[in-house]
């Protein structure tokens, strides 16, 4: 095998009270996709921040093409060909695609006017043609899908002659279709000799794209493996150090209809949506990004208005015009974006978990703090939220524990119906297994669960029934073993096929 492009040897990084990395090795070869795997807190982000120049290592060596390097910041890393594309995209949405592409150049070297608009757009188009990206350089970035914005971010990085590219959770907000497009771009970069570090909690994607995998656990390297030598099950065991149940369908008696949606319509978002969810079952809602799944969920809980249709809870018509109305009717939504819509990050675990029930625990305008603390502590214990105390700020918890705090907040109001929108987005495999167990337990206790997910293996593993949306309409329902990835994807494209016919 050719000489490595990068060698990180015995990398150690300490923070007050914790050793984040303990003698970790990582080797990259030209043109390979190398997956970096591990639970949240395993050390993946710390290692990549050292590679990207954000952190300085305490011990160890880094060799780039055989030469030892010491990075003096992200700009230095970029200048020598190392770049990180973070999960949170860093684009100016009010600018055009071409302006975003070359903004770092114009900011540090010369005014934008010096390029000339025609030359700027031509330069952007040439880059897109080279990478096979179907984008208009003149388009406003805000008008692009998340997947296309991701392409702009990657293209901007590649335009600066990057030889090592780190992709941190690049598919967390993408549909299966958009992910396939991203992987075509990764293959193009690989063919050009770019070395790619790929971080993802989606195991299926890792085996689809990665040549090799390095697994970290508790800040230490477990090992490096060819992806062909592992299975999803063996990889999970390496990551968490134990066997993990990644989900199974709920069994048992299905009860009464707890949620019925009849002809629900919101112009421009979805039309004539009708379905039901019964006590004791988990119903999956699948579809491509933009199909209208989240919009339906928001309408059910009154976050967005509807133009037509009816919602029934436990067989009775429910007037739901706000989330507060939904709560009173026994319907709760765990939102897609927990940091933006589900949590106050600077607030404590106790304050976040009690946010919705606080009014119910007031007496003469005063909060019954002891009772509130008991309620919160009970749900934190039930959901196994790992936190030093109830006074810990939520922003310092892992993604999985943040998600469990959001779930605790809504379970505290004792809902009949719980809607979970992308419940495991951006959380590690161990936390996923715990969220799955919580969902199964809630269903077995008689709750009606509606789950929206872009991960088809997740939908198929947990759902008693799968509803499929496409272009704002409900286009099919698959029950039990009749639900397969192929059938779901065929239904996702049904409106296109019908139109074409």
SVG drawing of the C-alpha trace seen along z (x, -y; Angstrom):
<svg xmlns="http://www.w3.org/2000/svg" viewBox="-66 -46 75 56">
<polyline fill="none" stroke="black" stroke-width="0.4" points="0.0,0.0 1.2,-3.5 2.6,-5.8 -0.2,-7.3 -1.4,-10.8 -1.9,-11.4 -0.6,-9.6 -1.9,-10.7 0.0,-8.7 -0.6,-8.4 -2.8,-11.5 -3.7,-12.6 -5.9,-15.5 -6.9,-16.4 -9.5,-18.8 -10.0,-19.7 -11.0,-16.5 -11.2,-14.3 -8.9,-12.7 -10.8,-13.1 -8.3,-11.2 -5.8,-8.6 -3.1,-7.6 -5.3,-7.4 -3.9,-6.5 -5.5,-7.3 -4.0,-6.7 -5.5,-7.9 -4.6,-6.9 -5.2,-8.8 -8.6,-8.3 -10.1,-6.4 -13.3,-7.0 -12.4,-6.3 -15.3,-6.2 -14.7,-7.3 -17.1,-5.5 -18.1,-5.7 -20.8,-6.8 -21.1,-10.4 -18.3,-11.2 -16.0,-8.6 -13.6,-11.3 -14.5,-11.6 -15.1,-15.3 -12.0,-16.0 -9.8,-14.1 -11.3,-15.9 -10.9,-19.3 -7.2,-18.5 -7.0,-17.5 -8.8,-20.7 -6.6,-23.0 -9.3,-23.9 -7.6,-22.1 -3.9,-21.6 -2.9,-18.1 -1.2,-17.5 0.8,-14.5 1.5,-12.6 2.6,-13.2 1.0,-14.2 2.6,-13.5 1.2,-14.9 2.8,-13.2 5.6,-12.1 6.4,-15.6 5.6,-16.3 3.2,-19.2 2.0,-21.4 -1.3,-23.2 -1.8,-26.8 -5.5,-27.1 -8.2,-26.2 -6.8,-28.6 -3.4,-26.9 -5.1,-23.5 -7.0,-24.8 -3.8,-26.3 -2.1,-22.9 -5.1,-21.0 -7.2,-19.9 -10.9,-21.0 -13.8,-20.0 -17.5,-20.4 -19.5,-20.6 -23.0,-19.3 -24.1,-22.9 -23.7,-24.5 -21.8,-27.9 -23.3,-29.6 -24.8,-33.1 -28.3,-32.3 -28.9,-35.8 -26.0,-35.5 -25.9,-33.7 -24.3,-30.3 -21.2,-31.7 -20.7,-34.4 -20.8,-31.7 -18.3,-29.6 -15.6,-32.3 -16.5,-34.4 -13.3,-33.3 -11.2,-34.4 -12.9,-37.8 -12.8,-38.4 -9.1,-37.8 -7.6,-38.7 -9.5,-41.3 -12.9,-43.0 -15.6,-41.0 -15.8,-43.6 -12.3,-42.8 -13.4,-39.4 -16.2,-40.7 -19.6,-39.0 -19.3,-37.2 -15.9,-35.7 -17.2,-34.8 -20.2,-32.9 -18.0,-31.2 -15.5,-30.1 -18.3,-28.6 -19.9,-26.9 -16.5,-25.3 -16.2,-23.9 -19.7,-22.5 -19.1,-20.9 -15.9,-19.3 -17.6,-17.9 -20.8,-16.9 -23.0,-19.1 -26.2,-20.4 -26.4,-23.9 -27.0,-27.4 -24.2,-29.7 -26.7,-32.6 -29.3,-31.0 -29.9,-32.4 -28.6,-30.0 -31.8,-30.3 -33.8,-28.8 -31.8,-25.6 -32.7,-22.4 -30.5,-21.3 -28.9,-18.7 -27.9,-21.3 -26.6,-23.7 -24.4,-20.8 -23.1,-20.5 -22.2,-24.2 -20.4,-23.8 -18.4,-20.9 -17.7,-22.6 -16.5,-25.7 -14.0,-23.5 -12.8,-21.6 -12.3,-24.8 -9.3,-25.5 -7.4,-22.4 -8.2,-20.3 -6.6,-16.9 -8.2,-15.7 -11.9,-16.4 -13.8,-15.6 -17.6,-15.2 -19.2,-15.4 -22.8,-13.9 -23.3,-15.1 -26.5,-13.1 -28.3,-13.9 -30.8,-16.2 -30.9,-14.5 -33.4,-12.1 -32.3,-8.7 -32.5,-10.3 -30.3,-13.3 -27.9,-11.0 -27.4,-9.0 -26.6,-12.2 -24.1,-13.2 -22.4,-9.8 -22.0,-10.2 -20.1,-13.4 -18.0,-11.6 -17.1,-8.9 -16.0,-11.7 -13.7,-13.2 -12.4,-9.7 -11.5,-9.2 -9.5,-12.5 -7.4,-11.2 -9.1,-13.2 -9.0,-11.4 -12.3,-11.6 -13.1,-11.1 -16.8,-10.2 -18.6,-10.5 -22.2,-9.2 -24.5,-7.5 -26.3,-5.8 -24.7,-2.4 -26.1,-1.4 -24.5,-4.5 -21.2,-3.7 -21.1,-0.3 -22.2,-1.7 -19.5,-4.3 -16.5,-3.5 -13.4,-1.5 -12.1,-1.3 -13.4,-2.1 -11.7,-3.2 -13.7,-2.7 -13.2,-4.8 -14.7,-4.1 -14.2,-6.3 -11.3,-8.2 -9.4,-5.2 -8.9,-3.4 -10.7,0.0 -9.2,0.8 -9.2,0.1 -11.0,2.6 -12.0,3.1 -15.7,2.4 -16.1,5.7 -14.9,7.6 -17.7,6.3 -21.4,6.4 -23.7,3.8 -24.1,5.9 -20.4,6.5 -19.7,2.8 -22.3,1.8 -20.7,4.2 -17.2,2.7 -18.6,-0.8 -20.5,-0.3 -18.8,2.8 -21.9,4.8 -24.8,6.3 -27.4,3.7 -31.0,4.2 -31.6,1.8 -35.3,2.1 -38.2,4.5 -41.9,4.1 -44.3,3.8 -46.3,6.9 -49.6,7.2 -53.2,6.0 -53.9,2.9 -56.6,0.8 -59.0,-2.0 -58.3,-4.8 -56.6,-7.6 -55.8,-9.8 -57.8,-10.3 -57.0,-12.7 -59.7,-13.3 -59.1,-15.3 -56.5,-17.5 -55.4,-20.2 -53.0,-23.2 -52.7,-24.9 -49.2,-24.7 -48.1,-22.1 -50.4,-19.0 -53.9,-18.0 -56.6,-15.6 -54.5,-13.6 -56.4,-11.0 -55.1,-8.3 -55.5,-6.9 -53.2,-5.7 -54.5,-3.3 -53.5,-2.7 -50.5,-0.3 -49.1,-0.7 -46.2,-2.6 -47.1,-4.0 -44.3,-5.2 -44.7,-8.2 -42.2,-7.9 -41.4,-10.1 -38.8,-12.1 -37.7,-15.5 -40.4,-18.0 -43.2,-15.4 -45.1,-17.2 -44.6,-14.9 -43.4,-17.5 -46.0,-20.0 -48.8,-17.5 -47.3,-16.9 -47.1,-20.6 -50.7,-21.0 -52.0,-18.2 -50.6,-20.0 -51.7,-23.4 -48.3,-24.9 -49.5,-25.7 -53.1,-26.5 -55.1,-24.3 -57.6,-25.1 -59.7,-22.0 -60.1,-18.8 -60.8,-17.4 -58.8,-15.9 -60.3,-13.5 -58.7,-12.4 -60.0,-9.3 -63.0,-9.4 -64.0,-13.0 -63.5,-16.0 -60.7,-18.2 -60.4,-21.9 -56.6,-22.3 -55.5,-25.8 -52.3,-26.0 -49.8,-23.6 -51.5,-24.5 -54.8,-23.2 -53.0,-20.0 -51.6,-19.5 -55.1,-19.9 -56.4,-17.3 -53.6,-14.8 -51.4,-15.2 -47.7,-16.1 -45.0,-16.6 -41.3,-16.0 -40.0,-18.3 -37.5,-17.6 -35.0,-20.2 -34.6,-19.7 -32.1,-22.5 -34.2,-25.1 -37.8,-24.0 -37.5,-21.6 -35.1,-23.0 -33.8,-26.1 -30.1,-25.2 -29.0,-27.6 -31.7,-26.4 -31.3,-23.4 -32.5,-19.9 -35.2,-20.5 -36.4,-23.7 -36.6,-22.1 -38.3,-19.0 -40.9,-20.9 -41.5,-23.7 -44.9,-22.4 -46.3,-21.3 -45.1,-24.2 -48.5,-26.0 -50.3,-22.9 -48.0,-22.7 -48.6,-26.4 -50.7,-27.4 -51.6,-31.0 -49.1,-31.9 -46.2,-30.0 -44.6,-26.9 -44.7,-23.9 -41.0,-23.3 -40.7,-20.1 -43.5,-18.5 -42.0,-19.7 -38.6,-18.4 -40.1,-15.0 -41.9,-14.8 -38.8,-15.8 -36.5,-13.4 -39.0,-10.5 -38.9,-11.0 -35.2,-11.6 -34.8,-8.2 -37.4,-6.5 -35.7,-7.7 -32.1,-7.1 -31.0,-10.7 -27.3,-10.9 -26.7,-14.2 -24.6,-15.1 -27.7,-16.8 -31.1,-18.3 -29.3,-21.7 -27.0,-20.9 -27.5,-23.1 -28.9,-21.1 -26.4,-22.4 -23.7,-20.3 -25.5,-17.0 -25.0,-14.7 -27.5,-14.7 -29.1,-11.5 -29.6,-12.8 -30.9,-16.2 -33.5,-14.2 -34.5,-12.3 -35.1,-15.6 -37.4,-16.7 -39.3,-13.4 -39.5,-13.8 -40.9,-17.3 -43.8,-15.9 -44.4,-12.7 -44.8,-14.8 -48.2,-16.0 -49.3,-12.4 -50.3,-12.5 -52.5,-9.9 -50.8,-10.5 -47.1,-11.2 -45.7,-12.3 -41.9,-12.0 -40.3,-13.8 -36.9,-12.4 -36.5,-11.1 -32.9,-9.8 -31.4,-12.3 -27.7,-13.0 -27.5,-10.7 -25.3,-7.6 -26.2,-4.0 -26.4,-3.4 -28.7,-6.3 -30.8,-5.2 -31.4,-1.8 -32.5,-3.6 -35.0,-5.8 -36.3,-2.8 -36.9,-1.0 -38.7,-4.1 -41.0,-4.1 -41.8,-0.4 -42.5,-0.8 -44.8,-3.7 -46.8,-1.8 -47.1,1.2 -48.4,-1.1 -51.2,-2.1 -49.9,-5.3 -50.4,-5.9 -47.1,-6.7 -46.7,-8.4 -43.0,-8.4 -41.6,-10.4 -38.2,-9.3 -36.0,-9.6 -34.1,-6.4 -36.0,-3.6 -34.4,-0.8 -35.6,-2.6 -39.1,-2.9 -39.2,0.7 -37.8,2.0 -40.3,0.3 -43.5,-0.4 -46.6,1.8 -47.8,-0.1 -46.1,-2.5 -47.8,-5.5 -46.1,-7.0 -46.4,-10.6 -45.3,-12.2 -45.7,-15.7 -48.1,-16.6 -50.4,-13.6 -50.7,-10.3 -50.1,-7.8 -50.0,-4.4 -50.1,-2.3 -48.0,0.8 -48.7,3.2 -46.1,5.4 -43.9,7.5 -45.5,6.0 -43.4,2.9 -40.0,3.0 -37.6,0.3 -38.3,1.0 -42.1,0.6 -41.7,-2.5 -39.4,-4.2 -41.8,-3.2 -44.6,-4.9 -42.4,-8.0 -42.1,-8.4 -45.7,-7.5 -46.9,-11.1 -44.0,-11.5 -44.7,-8.2 -48.4,-9.1 -47.7,-12.5 -45.3,-11.0 -47.9,-8.4"/>
</svg>
